[in-house]
Every structure is written in structure tokens, then in C-alpha cells.
């Protein structure tokens, strides 16, 4: 799972989000199969980045939410980063003030 995760991260850094998504999905499946919860959450954070890159924001938000839940349960410091990234999705766009008068 870690090797596929690393390959997915490399694809993401190379600005190749589609292959990254494929690798990260495989890494997630393996991490789930062996019960590696921290690895699952870490993969989900990178999967979210890749999903945002291909305009799949709702899926990205879901992945970050699930990562945050696991990081929080484990008491992992990565929970703070996941929480900040998730907040970026929740922030509404700045409101346009109504025209005067």
C-alpha cells in the first residue's frame, strides 16, 4: 500500500492527477484490506488533492472528511492539516455586497 501511495504522490507532483487517482485508489484498497488505518487516512488526503485537480470537489471533500475522522480517532497530528484542508471547502465564496440605493 505504501509503495502505491508513493507512486500516486509522485504522479500528483508530476501534475498527472488521473494516474495518481488510479494508484491512490489501489493503495487505499490495500490499506483497507490489511487494516492500516493511518495509511488509509494518509492516502485519502492525497486522493483528495488529486480529485480536486480534476474538478471532483465533492468526492475530495468526502475523502478528507473520512481522513479527518480516522486521524482524529488515532490522535494523529495530521488531523490538524486535514481539518484545515476541509475548511477550505466549507468557506463560502465572498459575498458580493448589494448595489447602493
N, C-alpha and C positions, 0 to 999 in steps of 0.2 A: 504494500500500500504506500509506503514511504517513497519508494522509487517512482511509482506512477505519479504521486503527489509532486515530487521534484520535477518530473518531466512536464507535468501540467503547469507548474510555476514557470519553468523555462519557456514554454510555449507562450504563456501570458506575457512574460517580459519581452519576448520577440514580437509582440503585437499580433499574435496568431490565436485569437480567442476561441475559434471553433475547435481546433485540435486540443486546446487547453481544456475546454469543456469536456471533450471526449475522455481525455486522460483522467481528469478530476472525477468524473462520474465512475470510472473504473476504480480509482483509488478509494473513493467513498464506499463502493460496494465491498471491496476487500476489507476495509477498516471495519465496516459493519459486520461482516462475516466473522471476523476474529474478535470483535468486541472492544476494539481500540477506540474508546470514546474521545479521548483528547485528539487523536489523529483525525477522527471523523469531523470534529468541530473545526480543526485547522483546515482541513480540505474544504469544508463548507465556506470558510471565509474567502479562500482563493476562488472557489467556484462562483461565489457571488460577484467577485471582481470581473471574472470572465463573462458572466451573464450580463452585467451592466454594459460591458463593451459591445455586446450585440443587441442592445436595447431590450433586454428581458428583465426589466427592473422588478417586476412583481416576484418573479422566481428568485431573483437575487435577494430581495427582502426576506423571503421565506427561508432561504439558506442562512442568512445572517441571524435571523430570529432563532433558528434551531441551533446554530453555533453558540449563540449567546446563552441559551438555556443550558447547554452542556458545560460550557466554560464556567458558568455561574455555579452549577451543581458541583463541579470539581474544585471550585475555589481557585481557578486558574487566573493568572493576571491578564491573560488575553481577553477576558470578559470586558475589560475597560475599552479596549480597541474595538471589539465587536459592537459594544454599546454606542460608541461614537459614530461608527460607520452606519449603524442602523438609524441613528438620529438624523443623519444626512438625508435619509429617505423620508423621514417624518416631518422635516422642516417644510412648512408651506412656502411657496414662492412669495416674494414680497408683494404686498397688496398695492395696487395702483390707487392712489387717492382719487376720490371723485373730483370732477372739474368744479372749480369755484362757481358759486352762484346759482 
